[in-house]
């Protein structure tokens, strides 16, 4: 292990990521700028809803990353030590995500209360109903669905995630220099309380940010659905980083086939888990056929005038794309370990998670916005620009953190087991 | 096409800086026990003269099991009216007991298969007993759906459980998850037996050879018959490993689906408190929780009686306690989410169902459930408690009790206060139900006692594989 080969390709200089870092920032800012331009073209509410897709998408991936690190520590895993370091860098995106959430808050506070969430404005006229204020269902939930609670809870979510991230990163990075095993123990303890905290925070984030867009609707499974997407996104990002670092040369001699096989197996497992959760939710609602629950799906299948909504087909895309395609594809060993084979499927998974979030967010207000058709509408452009913009900032945060530490946690107690990882 | 770095790639410079901090993993077999010690220890349990405690336990277990026999005999000879079911509670202890036992049954295979897929080597000390527990629990569970029809010959006749046409062209309702249960549980039972049996093969062959060497031809022939000609050749091991992995791969989704279908028994309905979308994963988490509770209940006394501390180490107990804590907390999350969403839904029936659970006539049952399932596992946060074996055992009993009450609370409280206040009632079990359920612990114990007397309680080869001696690359203190 500690024998440096004379002919070994040295790890690339850490600063070699600098040009990419700059590019990521430029792309991020450009994406955000395009989204801002959207305000001049589309209604602010539509742009804000598209932006909500972007911020939820990247926050979900960051939450998944945090969870994977927490699970790594609590299970004393060894195979993932190397990739854990990259996930730790990815956690640097949380503070920027918190900052990037602010436009939605400011727009709500300063511009229009119901720019995104209708229930924030008591005078908001519900499509086909009275106002929010007079809505008995809102009145019953008002102690939970109100602006101060929303702001306080959202701030708490980000505070929890940022605090846990900072603890995990500091302990891991410091261990590189002093080699003290107590940092590993500390991270294990952080994970023990961090997992329930993160689980609660992500569940309520999903309820506040996404589910409450249609506050009449309810499902106990929603937090679990969001959790499944978080983990799938983080695994996919993890694979892409592994491949990128391999291509750069950094990971040559560090990663082996079994690392990809293991992470590929997790991608497969969580594909099944996502399908399990999503199917269970759909099936139980469909089977019971109670209007106060089925309307959420009906809204996505039918337009207000009774015609078939394009969202119905998006639902099919999700059914096949989010489950059947990755499920069948990842059954193969080769597809999990060959770089050129695993790369397209994780990109596919990342794309479908985005579509899944669009499906959960955008149709909520489609009738109110008079925008029944999801495809080829301008909304799609603002969704893409938001995703690119916020994603660029996240990648930039990652790349900025990347050169600040060793490429791998050289003093981690399980690093040797990781490098020699085998079945 | 680029693979990982299995091809010869020179090591990068950073590897020269790798200097791991020292944090040894705990030994999975303590005191550096040798291969022969493991064989002697496990086989010795079977080969020794039947100890007196075993006979005493067996006698007591048979006596307790007779309560089930008596209860069922009375039921069949008299009719289902001898149970306490009355409108509106037409489902009660029968399905409560079924779900309780099937939950434990699901957990055993789930524990064994999932830990196998996750390459958790500490499973080797508990997986055999957990799998045995599964099969015996499924036997106990099956009693209730079969006998709840009263005239059990109908249960097996066409048109009731199994889908054959009969003279009246009555078919079971295929849209009912209860019918899916018939297929799911029987498939699951079959795969669980296979999974358990495949794992037993190498150990049965060891017993065959040892009994042969000891001159006990009958037992040697018996074990030899079930060992199916196992000789431990390279090909045998290779096929065995593949078969075991495939069965683990099949078992995992199967067990998830089976317990999901059990949750569907309730969740597909419109009964407040039953119809909630989180039921499937919540039931699965509950099954793992109750399963680890039962494994601790069973294994800790065995550990003490047979002095298995070197095989079921403190690390094993720690792991089981921590998983019990994790799954108990997941169950707590589900309880909280149900309660919260019942309020958030603003549906008065849903809200009432949950408030009634917590503060109504059955509040005592609800708070027993919360205490046992949510509060009790929180004690496992503390190392001191995890290291106190007697206390862990007591807490594991609480988990078992709590999981029975969970099913009771879900099923009975919702039915007792259904949509029609004029029909509300209060269910109490009859003595026949109490006898029948009490006796199933005897049935389970009889089977488990027979298991520890006649079959190796731990997989010897797998245990040896996790000793330091089995790792040719390991440093002396590495496993």
Interface residues (C-beta under 8 A of the other chain):
Chain A: X1 X2 X3 X4 X5 X7 X8 X9 X10 X11 X76 X136 X137 X140 X141 X144 X175 X179 X180 X181 X183 X184 X185 X192 X195 X196 X199 X200 X203 X207 X218 X219 X220 X221 X222 X223 X224 X246 X249 X250 X251 X252 X253 X254 X255 X256 X257 X258 X259 X260 X272 X276 X277 X280 X281 X283 X284 X285 X287 X288 X290 X292 X337 X338 X339 X340 X341 X406 X407 X408 X410 X411 X412 X413 X414 X415 X416 X419
Chain B: X1 X2 X3 X4 X5 X6 X9 X10 X11 X12 X13 X14 X15 X16 X17 X18 X19 X20 X21 X22 X23 X25 X253 X256 X260 X264 X267 X268 X269 X270 X275 X276 X277 X278 X279 X280 X281 X326 X329 X333 X334 X337 X338 X341 X344 X345 X346 X347 X381
